[in-house]
Amino acid sequence: MGGMGVRRVVFLGLFLVLAALMVWAGWLGLRWLEARPARHALAANPAQEYYLYVPPGATAEDPAPIMVVVHGTGGSGADMYRIWQPAAEQEGFCLVCPSFGPGYHRLEAGADESLLAILDEVAREQPAARGGQPVLLVGFSGGAQFVHRWAFRHPGRVCGVAALSAGAYDPPPRDATRRPPFLVSVGSVDTGPPNRVTLARWFHEALVQAGYEADLRVYEGVGHRLCDAAIADVLTFYQRVWPK
């Protein structure tokens, strides 16, 4: 083979390698775009962000129920979106993950009203989301403090609550006209301080005494983290309480 032929072969080889790299890079780019959390700014308050997933198969004629997941102290809605979006895709529910600032776990700094506004906006702008029906609330750590307090304040907006590893609980109202079911969970070595195991056991008993349906899960050897078993138990719990 002459020099010209060798150069042609080398050029063709380089071209094929470059084309393969471009295809691979394009595939990675598409996967990266798919994995990026879908950030939204609340129209009434653009500083308030939330992350939203709507399953592709949901329609206005067959809308998907909504799960709201609230982060722990120092976390964000994007963190929760990345953890829970695969489950939302598999199970076919809408996912709403707000980001809140200091004091949110006590429903301060407008966090209470912000979630109401977010849910109203989703119901208005996302026909494929079942926005007119009660939602599923999930919270970890500071988020667990937020969701159980929000549910006590707005029981008509909630079909179930998963309070995971909270550092404090309020006593449940005994005069409530509506009592959504609860899942309370904690790691067995999440003893702080505060001792979240003791707190979870107290809260579970208080719920039962106040007439709430409540389950308690304690995960052996788990500290203060959101473990796979907790996620699986949340999904099992909500299979029972999905709005039909």
C-alpha positions as CSV (number, residue, x, y, z in Angstrom):
1,M,0.0,0.0,0.0
2,G,1.4,3.4,-1.0
3,G,1.8,6.4,1.3
4,M,-1.5,7.9,0.0
5,G,-3.4,4.7,0.9
6,V,-2.0,4.6,4.4
7,R,-3.0,8.2,5.0
8,R,-6.5,7.4,3.8
9,V,-6.8,4.4,6.1
10,V,-5.5,6.5,9.1
11,F,-7.8,9.4,8.2
12,L,-10.8,7.0,8.0
13,G,-10.0,5.4,11.3
14,L,-9.7,8.8,13.0
15,F,-13.0,9.8,11.5
16,L,-14.8,6.7,12.7
17,V,-13.3,7.2,16.2
18,L,-14.3,10.8,16.3
19,A,-17.8,10.0,15.1
20,A,-18.2,7.3,17.8
21,L,-17.0,9.8,20.4
22,M,-19.5,12.4,19.2
23,V,-22.4,9.8,19.4
24,W,-21.3,8.8,22.9
25,A,-21.0,12.4,24.0
26,G,-24.4,13.2,22.6
27,W,-25.9,10.2,24.4
28,L,-24.3,11.3,27.7
29,G,-25.6,14.8,27.1
30,L,-29.1,13.5,26.7
31,R,-28.8,11.3,29.8
32,W,-27.5,14.4,31.7
33,L,-30.5,16.5,30.6
34,E,-32.9,13.7,31.5
35,A,-31.3,13.4,35.0
36,R,-31.3,17.1,35.7
37,P,-34.0,18.1,38.3
38,A,-36.8,20.1,36.8
39,R,-36.6,23.4,38.8
40,H,-39.6,25.7,39.0
41,A,-39.9,29.1,40.6
42,L,-43.2,29.9,42.3
43,A,-45.0,32.5,40.2
44,A,-46.2,34.4,43.3
45,N,-42.8,34.3,44.8
46,P,-39.9,33.6,42.4
47,A,-37.5,33.2,45.3
48,Q,-39.4,30.0,46.3
49,E,-38.2,27.1,44.2
50,Y,-39.5,23.6,43.9
51,Y,-38.6,20.6,41.8
52,L,-41.4,18.8,39.9
53,Y,-41.6,15.4,38.1
54,V,-44.8,14.4,36.2
55,P,-44.8,10.9,34.8
56,P,-45.0,10.8,31.0
57,G,-48.0,8.5,31.0
58,A,-50.2,10.8,33.1
59,T,-52.9,12.8,31.3
60,A,-55.7,15.2,32.2
61,E,-58.1,12.3,31.8
62,D,-55.9,10.0,33.9
63,P,-53.9,12.2,36.3
64,A,-51.2,10.9,38.7
65,P,-51.3,11.4,42.4
66,I,-48.8,13.7,44.1
67,M,-46.1,12.9,46.6
68,V,-44.5,15.9,48.3
69,V,-41.0,15.2,49.7
70,V,-39.4,17.7,52.1
71,H,-35.6,17.8,52.7
72,G,-33.8,17.8,56.0
73,T,-32.0,20.8,57.6
74,G,-29.3,22.1,55.2
75,G,-30.7,20.1,52.3
76,S,-32.7,21.1,49.2
77,G,-35.5,20.1,46.9
78,A,-33.0,19.0,44.3
79,D,-31.5,16.5,46.8
80,M,-34.8,14.9,47.4
81,Y,-35.7,14.9,43.7
82,R,-32.6,12.9,42.9
83,I,-33.4,10.4,45.6
84,W,-37.1,9.9,44.9
85,Q,-37.5,10.5,41.1
86,P,-36.6,6.9,40.2
87,A,-39.4,5.7,42.5
88,A,-41.8,8.3,41.0
89,E,-40.9,7.1,37.5
90,Q,-41.4,3.4,38.4
91,E,-44.6,3.9,40.4
92,G,-46.1,6.6,38.2
93,F,-46.7,9.4,40.7
94,C,-46.0,13.1,40.5
95,L,-43.2,14.3,42.7
96,V,-43.0,17.8,44.3
97,C,-39.8,18.7,46.2
98,P,-39.7,22.2,47.6
99,S,-36.6,24.0,49.0
100,F,-37.1,25.8,52.3
101,G,-34.9,28.1,54.4
102,P,-34.3,28.5,58.1
103,G,-37.2,27.9,60.4
104,Y,-39.2,25.9,57.8
105,H,-39.4,22.8,60.1
106,R,-41.5,24.9,62.5
107,L,-43.6,26.2,59.6
108,E,-42.0,29.6,59.9
109,A,-40.7,32.1,57.4
110,G,-43.7,31.5,55.1
111,A,-43.0,27.8,54.6
112,D,-46.5,26.8,55.5
113,E,-48.1,29.2,52.9
114,S,-45.4,28.4,50.3
115,L,-46.3,24.8,50.1
116,L,-50.0,25.7,49.8
117,A,-49.1,28.0,46.9
118,I,-46.9,25.4,45.3
119,L,-49.7,22.8,45.3
120,D,-52.2,25.3,44.0
121,E,-49.8,26.2,41.2
122,V,-49.1,22.6,40.3
123,A,-52.9,21.9,40.2
124,R,-53.5,24.9,38.0
125,E,-50.6,24.4,35.5
126,Q,-50.2,20.6,35.4
127,P,-53.4,18.9,34.3
128,A,-51.7,15.6,34.4
129,A,-51.2,16.0,38.2
130,R,-54.1,15.1,40.5
131,G,-53.9,18.4,42.2
132,G,-57.5,18.6,43.4
133,Q,-57.0,15.6,45.8
134,P,-55.1,15.1,49.0
135,V,-51.3,14.6,48.6
136,L,-48.8,12.2,50.1
137,L,-46.3,13.9,52.5
138,V,-42.8,12.6,53.1
139,G,-40.2,14.3,55.2
140,F,-36.7,13.3,56.5
141,S,-35.3,14.8,59.7
142,G,-36.2,18.5,59.6
143,G,-38.5,17.7,56.8
144,A,-40.3,15.2,59.0
145,Q,-40.9,18.0,61.5
146,F,-42.4,20.1,58.7
147,V,-44.7,17.4,57.2
148,H,-46.3,16.2,60.4
149,R,-47.0,19.8,61.6
150,W,-48.3,20.8,58.1
151,A,-50.6,17.8,58.1
152,F,-51.9,18.7,61.6
153,R,-52.6,22.2,60.3
154,H,-54.1,21.2,56.9
155,P,-55.5,17.6,57.3
156,G,-57.9,18.0,54.4
157,R,-55.0,18.4,52.0
158,V,-53.2,15.2,53.1
159,C,-53.9,11.5,52.4
160,G,-50.9,10.1,54.4
161,V,-47.8,11.2,56.2
162,A,-44.4,9.6,56.4
163,A,-42.3,11.2,59.2
164,L,-38.7,9.8,58.9
165,S,-36.2,10.5,61.7
166,A,-37.6,13.7,63.1
167,G,-35.7,15.5,65.9
168,A,-38.9,16.8,67.5
169,Y,-42.7,16.1,67.3
170,D,-45.8,18.0,68.3
171,P,-48.5,16.2,70.1
172,P,-51.3,15.2,67.7
173,P,-54.6,17.1,68.0
174,R,-57.2,15.0,69.7
175,D,-60.1,17.0,68.4
176,A,-59.2,16.7,64.7
177,T,-62.1,16.1,62.4
178,R,-59.8,14.3,59.9
179,R,-56.9,12.0,60.8
180,P,-54.6,11.0,57.9
181,P,-52.6,7.8,58.4
182,F,-49.0,8.0,59.5
183,L,-45.8,6.1,58.9
184,V,-43.1,6.9,61.5
185,S,-39.6,5.5,61.0
186,V,-36.1,5.8,62.5
187,G,-32.8,4.1,62.6
188,S,-32.1,2.0,65.7
189,V,-28.8,3.9,66.4
190,D,-30.2,7.4,65.6
191,T,-29.8,8.3,69.3
192,G,-28.3,11.8,68.9
193,P,-28.7,13.8,70.9
194,P,-31.6,14.0,70.5
195,N,-32.6,10.4,70.8
196,R,-34.8,10.1,67.8
197,V,-35.7,6.5,68.6
198,T,-37.3,7.5,71.9
199,L,-39.0,10.4,70.1
200,A,-40.4,8.2,67.3
201,R,-41.7,5.7,69.8
202,W,-43.4,8.5,71.8
203,F,-44.9,10.0,68.7
204,H,-46.2,6.7,67.4
205,E,-47.9,6.0,70.7
206,A,-49.3,9.6,70.9
207,L,-50.8,9.1,67.4
208,V,-52.5,5.9,68.3
209,Q,-53.9,7.3,71.6
210,A,-55.3,10.3,69.6
211,G,-57.1,7.9,67.2
212,Y,-54.7,8.0,64.2
213,E,-53.8,5.0,62.2
214,A,-50.0,4.8,62.6
215,D,-47.2,2.3,61.8
216,L,-43.7,2.4,63.4
217,R,-40.5,1.1,61.7
218,V,-37.1,0.9,63.4
219,Y,-34.2,0.0,61.1
220,E,-31.5,-2.1,62.8
221,G,-28.0,-0.6,62.8
222,V,-29.1,2.5,60.9
223,G,-28.1,6.0,62.1
224,H,-29.4,9.4,61.0
225,R,-29.8,8.8,57.3
226,L,-32.4,8.0,54.7
227,C,-31.9,4.2,54.1
228,D,-33.2,2.1,51.3
229,A,-35.5,0.2,53.7
230,A,-37.2,3.5,54.7
231,I,-37.8,4.4,51.0
232,A,-39.3,0.9,50.4
233,D,-41.5,1.2,53.4
234,V,-42.8,4.6,52.3
235,L,-43.7,3.2,48.9
236,T,-45.5,0.2,50.5
237,F,-47.3,2.6,52.9
238,Y,-48.5,4.8,50.1
239,Q,-49.8,1.9,48.0
240,R,-52.4,1.6,50.7
241,V,-53.3,5.3,50.9
242,W,-53.0,6.6,47.3
243,P,-56.0,8.8,46.4
244,K,-58.1,6.6,44.1
